[in-house]
Amino acid sequence: MRVTAAGTKRVSMAALICTNSGHRHRLIYRIHLDRGPAKGRRKGFTETDYAHLLDAAHQQLGGPMSRAS
């Protein structure tokens, strides 16, 4: 995956790979750009961002999810 972020100090990416036998694999991801120091600006993902990523996966897949490690 190619990411271009000129002038950005840090690029953070969170992703889920979704699989189901007999179906195509899906990659669902979110990107956060850190553009430098500023008061109150976060550098990476928050717990809420991860919750939104899981919710987006649930909505796109249209069914229940389970975690495997």
Secondary structure per residue as TSV (DSSP state, phi and psi in degrees):
chain	resnum	aa	ss	phi	psi
A	1	M	-	360.0	130.3
A	2	R	-	-97.6	130.7
A	3	V	-	-125.6	125.2
A	4	T	-	-115.6	123.3
A	5	A	-	-145.3	73.0
A	6	A	T	-60.5	133.9
A	7	G	T	79.6	5.3
A	8	T	-	-98.6	132.6
A	9	K	S	-79.1	-32.5
A	10	R	E	-146.1	137.6
A	11	V	E	-120.1	118.2
A	12	S	E	-106.4	141.8
A	13	M	E	-135.5	134.0
A	14	A	E	-121.3	134.2
A	15	A	E	-142.8	153.8
A	16	L	E	-123.6	136.5
A	17	I	E	-106.6	120.7
A	18	C	E	-109.1	127.0
A	19	T	-	-127.6	150.2
A	20	N	-	-154.7	127.7
A	21	S	T	-59.2	133.9
A	22	G	T	87.5	-2.2
A	23	H	S	-126.4	163.6
A	24	R	-	-69.4	148.0
A	25	H	-	-75.0	148.2
A	26	R	E	-123.3	139.9
A	27	L	E	-113.9	118.0
A	28	I	E	-116.8	124.3
A	29	Y	E	-141.4	162.1
A	30	R	E	-136.2	145.8
A	31	I	E	-120.8	139.4
A	32	H	E	-122.9	127.5
A	33	L	E	-103.8	127.1
A	34	D	E	-100.3	112.9
A	35	R	-	-95.5	12.0
A	36	G	S	119.1	177.8
A	37	P	-	-69.1	136.0
A	38	A	-	-160.9	146.1
A	39	K	T	-64.6	125.8
A	40	G	T	81.7	1.6
A	41	R	-	-88.8	133.7
A	42	R	-	-85.2	153.7
A	43	K	S	-94.7	-25.9
A	44	G	S	-142.4	-161.2
A	45	F	-	-77.0	146.3
A	46	T	-	-102.8	171.9
A	47	E	H	-60.0	-36.7
A	48	T	H	-64.5	-39.0
A	49	D	H	-62.0	-42.3
A	50	Y	H	-65.5	-38.4
A	51	A	H	-63.2	-40.0
A	52	H	H	-66.1	-35.3
A	53	L	H	-64.0	-45.2
A	54	L	H	-64.1	-39.3
A	55	D	H	-65.3	-40.9
A	56	A	H	-62.9	-39.8
A	57	A	H	-63.9	-43.7
A	58	H	H	-60.9	-42.9
A	59	Q	H	-66.8	-42.9
A	60	Q	H	-69.2	-36.6
A	61	L	H	-83.1	-24.2
A	62	G	T	68.4	34.2
A	63	G	S	-169.1	-179.3
A	64	P	-	-70.0	156.0
A	65	M	-	-122.7	153.5
A	66	S	-	-135.5	153.9
A	67	R	-	-104.9	136.7
A	68	A	-	-129.0	141.4
A	69	S	-	-121.5	360.0
